[in-house]
Amino acid sequence: MSGDREPLMSKPLEGQVAVVTGGARGIGLATAQRLARDGARVAIWDRDPGLLDSAAFRPALLARVDVTDLASVQAVVAETEAALGRVDILVNNAGITGPVHPLWEYPPEAWHQVLAVNLTGVFHCCRAVLPGMRERRHGRIISVSSLSGKEGTPEIGAYAAAKAGVIGLTKSMARELAGSGVLVNSVAPAMAETELLQALTPDFIAAAKGRIPMGRFAGIAEIAAMIAWIAGPDCSFTTGFTFDISGGRATY
Ligand SMILES: NC(=O)c1ccc[n+]([C@@H]2O[C@H](COP(=O)([O-])OP(=O)(O)OC[C@H]3O[C@@H](n4cnc5c(N)ncnc54)[C@H](O)[C@@H]3O)[C@@H](O)[C@H]2O)c1
């Protein structure tokens, strides 16, 4: 493919099949809605599909899956391929913050759960969709990391470690797949106001907002728009990169 830009299309994802994990609410739902608006048929995979307000959005497929369970992920890939034909775009968005504690008091079971959802879940989903993407020589994987993964965040060490792991995994996979037609990137948002913040304390949230130079939280539609661009044809020569969406907080 040449580096010349095609004219802007109103439905740049027409004909594509996209999966959004954790898409029943929050950033995942906004992303599913945006990808659908851009022409993709969208499958939502979520541990709790009942969270989806079906009046707000009707995906092409809504499946119950726990990304920590490889067998459940493999089963939902088969279900998605049977219903929609294939997976062209995978958005690894499912995530939890875990509790707020200094590391020396951090509950070991919470550590394992946060790593299982935020990092091993990404591995499971990539592991399951990549054979099909490699065979078709086409695919886009976008994982939702966090600025915590770049900077570290006191008292949510498991979350920061998992999100840093996602950035490392993105770089490794991108190099393994560079000649295959499959591009692998991630995004690192600063804090956005979603249900995810319920596990955090008001002081923690206020401090996070105070570190954002633009003085506000990220909008979920802003994060979705960036993911949609990375998933689309205009992003054709970038792989292994983590895109910041941080209101000026990230300086590297
Ligand atoms: N909200 C923020 O400030 C922020 C900032 C940076 C990154 N992120 C990341 O964005 C992603 C989405 O966050 P959000 O704020 O929309 O959270 P949210 O809690 O509103 O939504 C998370 C979704 O993931 C699903 N989920 C959780 N565990 C799952 C599992 N094991 N298997 C399948 N689905 C599962 C939940 O049911 C829910 O629908 C997460 O990866 C989060 O770490 C969020």
The ligand as an SDF file (V2000), in Angstrom:
LIG
                    3D

 44 48  0  0  0  0  0  0  0  0999 V2000
  -12.4480    5.6490   32.9210 N   0  0  0  0  0  0  0  0  0  0  0  0
  -11.1870    6.0260   32.9500 C   0  0  0  0  0  0  0  0  0  0  0  0
  -10.8060    7.0020   33.5840 O   0  0  0  0  0  0  0  0  0  0  0  0
  -10.1490    5.2620   32.1500 C   0  0  0  0  0  0  0  0  0  0  0  0
   -8.9190    5.8770   31.8890 C   0  0  0  0  0  0  0  0  0  0  0  0
   -7.9470    5.1720   31.1830 C   0  0  0  0  0  0  0  0  0  0  0  0
   -8.2110    3.8800   30.7480 C   0  0  0  0  0  0  0  0  0  0  0  0
   -9.4310    3.3170   31.0170 N   0  0  0  0  0  0  0  0  0  0  0  0
   -9.6710    1.9520   30.5490 C   0  0  0  0  0  0  0  0  0  0  0  0
  -10.7630    1.9650   29.6550 O   0  0  0  0  0  0  0  0  0  0  0  0
  -11.4090    0.6920   29.6790 C   0  0  0  0  0  0  0  0  0  0  0  0
  -12.9030    0.8750   29.8830 C   0  0  0  0  0  0  0  0  0  0  0  0
  -13.1040    1.5430   31.1030 O   0  0  0  0  0  0  0  0  0  0  0  0
  -14.4850    2.2470   31.5120 P   0  0  0  0  0  0  0  0  0  0  0  0
  -14.1050    3.4530   32.2670 O   0  0  0  0  0  0  0  0  0  0  0  0
  -15.3960    2.3510   30.3550 O   0  0  0  0  0  0  0  0  0  0  0  0
  -15.0220    1.1630   32.5880 O   0  0  0  0  0  0  0  0  0  0  0  0
  -16.4830    0.5890   32.9080 P   0  0  0  0  0  0  0  0  0  0  0  0
  -16.3550   -0.0550   34.2400 O   0  0  0  0  0  0  0  0  0  0  0  0
  -17.5440    1.6180   32.7040 O   0  0  0  0  0  0  0  0  0  0  0  0
  -16.6780   -0.5300   31.7760 O   0  0  0  0  0  0  0  0  0  0  0  0
  -15.9040   -1.7040   31.7820 C   0  0  0  0  0  0  0  0  0  0  0  0
  -16.6860   -2.7990   31.0600 C   0  0  0  0  0  0  0  0  0  0  0  0
  -15.8460   -3.9620   31.0460 O   0  0  0  0  0  0  0  0  0  0  0  0
  -16.6280   -5.0860   31.4140 C   0  0  0  0  0  0  0  0  0  0  0  0
  -15.7550   -6.0990   32.0100 N   0  0  0  0  0  0  0  0  0  0  0  0
  -15.0830   -6.0170   33.1970 C   0  0  0  0  0  0  0  0  0  0  0  0
  -14.4230   -7.1550   33.4300 N   0  0  0  0  0  0  0  0  0  0  0  0
  -14.6640   -7.9740   32.3700 C   0  0  0  0  0  0  0  0  0  0  0  0
  -14.2490   -9.2860   32.0310 C   0  0  0  0  0  0  0  0  0  0  0  0
  -13.4830  -10.0140   32.8670 N   0  0  0  0  0  0  0  0  0  0  0  0
  -14.6600   -9.8160   30.8530 N   0  0  0  0  0  0  0  0  0  0  0  0
  -15.4620   -9.1010   30.0240 C   0  0  0  0  0  0  0  0  0  0  0  0
  -15.9090   -7.8620   30.3000 N   0  0  0  0  0  0  0  0  0  0  0  0
  -15.5020   -7.3030   31.4620 C   0  0  0  0  0  0  0  0  0  0  0  0
  -17.6510   -4.5380   32.3950 C   0  0  0  0  0  0  0  0  0  0  0  0
  -18.7930   -5.3950   32.5230 O   0  0  0  0  0  0  0  0  0  0  0  0
  -17.9940   -3.1830   31.7680 C   0  0  0  0  0  0  0  0  0  0  0  0
  -19.0290   -3.2900   30.8140 O   0  0  0  0  0  0  0  0  0  0  0  0
  -10.7280   -0.0990   30.8000 C   0  0  0  0  0  0  0  0  0  0  0  0
   -9.7450   -0.9540   30.2350 O   0  0  0  0  0  0  0  0  0  0  0  0
  -10.0740    0.9830   31.6300 C   0  0  0  0  0  0  0  0  0  0  0  0
   -8.9660    0.4980   32.3500 O   0  0  0  0  0  0  0  0  0  0  0  0
  -10.4050    3.9840   31.6970 C   0  0  0  0  0  0  0  0  0  0  0  0
  1  2  1  0
  2  3  2  0
  2  4  1  0
  4  5  1  0
  4 44  2  0
  5  6  2  0
  6  7  1  0
  7  8  2  0
  8  9  1  0
  8 44  1  0
  9 10  1  0
  9 42  1  0
 10 11  1  0
 11 12  1  0
 11 40  1  0
 12 13  1  0
 13 14  1  0
 14 15  2  0
 14 16  1  0
 14 17  1  0
 17 18  1  0
 18 19  2  0
 18 20  1  0
 18 21  1  0
 21 22  1  0
 22 23  1  0
 23 24  1  0
 23 38  1  0
 24 25  1  0
 25 26  1  0
 25 36  1  0
 26 27  1  0
 26 35  1  0
 27 28  2  0
 28 29  1  0
 29 30  1  0
 29 35  2  0
 30 31  1  0
 30 32  2  0
 32 33  1  0
 33 34  2  0
 34 35  1  0
 36 37  1  0
 36 38  1  0
 38 39  1  0
 40 41  1  0
 40 42  1  0
 42 43  1  0
M  CHG  2   8   1  16  -1
M  END
$$$$
